[in-house]
Amino acid sequence: MIPDVIGVTWKEILVVAFMAGGVWFELKAIRRDIKRLEQKQDKYNNLQERTHLLELWRQEHEEKSSHARI
């Protein structure tokens, strides 16, 4: 009876170890995806900032040109 209990225990330990490995792999993949999404968000935010600065610059030059015409 003791060998049966030991056999089941080793099987359970192996199952838990493989499950932990699967969870670790998934967490690693999730972290990689989050990092990639953060990079895309940073790129988008940078684009928005540059667009806003360009719009301000354009408005400023339109005002200058309209004052020059008057």
FENQUIMO-V329107 format. One record per residue. RES is the residue in three letters. SS is DSSP state (alpha for helix, beta for strand, coil for the rest). OMEGA is omega as a letter, one per 40 degrees, with the letter a starting at -180 (none if undefined). D_LAST is the distance of its C-alpha to the last C-alpha in Angstrom with 2 decimals. Layout:
{{RES/SS/OMEGA/D_LAST} {RES/SS/OMEGA/D_LAST}}
This chain:
{{MET/coil/a/103.28} {ILE/alpha/i/101.52} {PRO/alpha/i/100.32} {ASP/alpha/i/98.70} {VAL/alpha/i/96.75} {ILE/alpha/i/95.64} {GLY/alpha/i/94.60} {VAL/alpha/a/92.45} {THR/alpha/i/90.88} {TRP/alpha/i/89.93} {LYS/alpha/i/88.47} {GLU/alpha/i/86.38} {ILE/alpha/i/85.20} {LEU/alpha/i/84.18} {VAL/alpha/i/82.34} {VAL/alpha/i/80.42} {ALA/alpha/i/79.63} {PHE/alpha/i/78.30} {MET/alpha/i/76.26} {ALA/alpha/i/74.78} {GLY/alpha/i/73.90} {GLY/alpha/i/72.17} {VAL/alpha/i/70.20} {TRP/alpha/i/69.21} {PHE/alpha/i/68.03} {GLU/alpha/i/65.95} {LEU/alpha/i/64.36} {LYS/alpha/i/63.52} {ALA/alpha/i/61.88} {ILE/alpha/i/59.92} {ARG/alpha/i/58.69} {ARG/alpha/i/57.59} {ASP/alpha/i/55.71} {ILE/alpha/i/54.00} {LYS/alpha/i/52.96} {ARG/alpha/i/51.55} {LEU/alpha/i/49.62} {GLU/alpha/i/48.23} {GLN/alpha/i/47.02} {LYS/alpha/i/45.32} {GLN/alpha/i/43.71} {ASP/alpha/i/42.47} {LYS/alpha/i/41.00} {TYR/alpha/i/39.25} {ASN/alpha/i/37.94} {ASN/alpha/i/36.61} {LEU/alpha/i/34.80} {GLN/alpha/i/33.27} {GLU/alpha/i/32.10} {ARG/alpha/i/30.53} {THR/alpha/i/28.84} {HIS/alpha/i/27.42} {LEU/alpha/i/26.15} {LEU/alpha/i/24.59} {GLU/alpha/i/22.83} {LEU/alpha/a/21.49} {TRP/alpha/i/20.34} {ARG/alpha/i/18.62} {GLN/alpha/i/16.79} {GLU/alpha/a/15.76} {HIS/alpha/i/14.40} {GLU/alpha/i/12.54} {GLU/alpha/i/10.80} {LYS/alpha/a/10.11} {SER/alpha/i/8.86} {SER/alpha/i/6.53} {HIS/alpha/i/5.22} {ALA/alpha/a/5.50} {ARG/alpha/a/3.81} {ILE/coil/none/0.00}}
